[in-house]
Amino acid sequence: MRRIRLVAASVMGAMALALSSAESAVAAEGTLTVGLTTHTNPSGCYTSNIWPMLVANNTNQVATAFTLPNCQGQRIGQVGPNESNVFEFASSVSIP
């Protein structure tokens, strides 16, 4: 009987871990405008097509601005959900 309880507890723990991991892998909901391009339910890295870089974050996640294309270089700022910002020295932005 003790072995059944241990197995049941292990299964429940594994299910909880799997559900929490799946939740963090979901793309942002809403739109992210980087430069002149708007992305719906964005996920990943976006390089700007204008300078200075405009970021309008109308999602439920925080976006992070980088100095170089392809989200390389230094992180120079963040744009919270439903916020906008202009970055003079940024080239790209990432969002989970």
C-alpha positions, 0 to 999 in steps of 0.5 A: 500500500505504501508503494502505491501512495509513493507512485501516486505522489510521484505521478502527481508531482511530475504532472504539476511540473509538466503543467508549470513548464508548459505554461512558461513556454506560451507566446505572449498574447497581444501585439508587439510593434517593433519599428514599423512592423506589428507582430501578433502573439509574438515570441522570440527576437525581432530586429527593427527596421527603423532607427531610433527603435520604437517598441509598442508592447501591447502584450502580457509579457515584458519585452527586452531591447538589445543593442545589436540585431538578433538580440545580441549585444547589451540589454539596454532596456525593457518595455512592460505590458501595454507600454511603449518606448523609443530606444536610440541605441537599440537594434532588436527586441526579444519577448518570451 
